[in-house]
Amino acid sequence: MQPNRFLSALALAVVLQPAHAQVTLDVAKITCDQFLLYQVADPRDISLWLNGYHNGQIKNTVLDTQKLRDHFDKVKDYCRANLKLPVLEATQKVLEMSK
């Protein structure tokens, strides 16, 4: 292959690479309805972030996987009854009830 053709093919290959979009979300604006219906992201991913956020606030570095699962189930149940509530607020309510 001639050098010019090689460079052209290489440039074309680089240009045609798919772009990976970076998506950022304001979790405080996600409603329970959006959380339950997978409209923003997988609810488990959101729940993991919320768990980390809460534990970061209280400076807890221990991961209890069973509590994580239980918390996820409780947030889903609470959200089913409060569809318009922000999921962050629902999580705080669930945590208050668990104390």
C-alpha positions in Angstrom: 0.0 0.0 0.0 1.3 3.4 -0.9 2.1 5.8 2.0 -0.6 8.3 1.0 -3.3 5.6 0.8 -2.2 4.2 4.1 -2.4 7.6 5.8 -5.8 8.2 4.2 -7.1 4.8 5.4 -5.7 5.5 8.9 -7.3 8.9 9.0 -10.7 7.5 7.8 -10.5 4.8 10.4 -9.9 7.3 13.2 -12.7 9.6 12.0 -15.2 6.7 11.8 -14.6 5.5 15.4 -17.9 5.7 17.3 -18.1 8.5 19.8 -18.9 7.5 23.4 -21.2 10.0 25.0 -20.6 10.9 28.6 -23.9 11.3 30.5 -24.1 13.0 33.8 -27.2 13.1 35.9 -28.4 15.2 38.8 -29.7 12.4 41.1 -31.6 14.9 43.2 -33.9 15.4 40.2 -34.7 11.7 39.5 -38.2 10.9 40.5 -39.3 7.6 41.9 -41.3 7.0 38.7 -38.2 7.5 36.6 -36.3 5.2 39.0 -38.8 2.4 38.8 -39.3 2.5 35.0 -35.6 2.5 34.1 -36.1 5.9 32.4 -32.8 7.4 33.5 -30.5 4.4 34.3 -30.7 1.0 35.8 -32.3 1.4 39.3 -29.6 -0.8 40.8 -26.9 1.6 39.5 -28.8 4.6 41.0 -29.3 2.7 44.2 -25.6 1.9 44.5 -24.8 5.6 44.0 -27.3 6.6 46.6 -25.9 4.1 49.1 -22.4 5.4 48.5 -23.6 9.0 48.8 -25.3 8.3 52.1 -22.4 6.3 53.6 -20.0 9.0 52.5 -22.0 11.6 54.4 -21.8 9.6 57.6 -18.2 8.6 56.9 -19.1 4.9 56.9 -16.6 2.7 54.9 -18.2 -0.7 55.7 -20.2 -2.4 52.9 -22.9 -4.7 54.1 -24.2 -6.4 50.9 -27.3 -7.8 52.6 -28.3 -4.3 53.8 -27.6 -2.9 50.4 -30.1 -5.4 48.8 -32.7 -4.8 51.6 -32.3 -1.1 51.2 -32.8 -1.3 47.4 -36.0 -3.4 47.9 -37.3 -0.9 50.5 -36.6 2.1 48.3 -38.5 0.4 45.4 -41.5 -0.3 47.6 -41.5 3.3 49.0 -41.2 4.7 45.4 -44.2 2.6 44.2 -46.3 4.5 46.7 -44.7 7.9 46.0 -44.1 8.1 42.3 -43.6 11.8 42.0 -41.1 12.0 45.0 -37.4 12.4 44.1 -35.7 9.1 44.7 -33.0 10.9 46.8 -35.8 12.0 49.2 -37.4 8.5 49.1 -34.0 7.0 50.1 -33.7 9.5 53.0 -37.2 8.6 54.2 -36.4 4.8 54.0 -33.2 5.4 55.9 -35.0 7.3 58.6 -37.6 4.5 59.0 -34.8 1.9 59.3 -33.2 3.6 62.3 
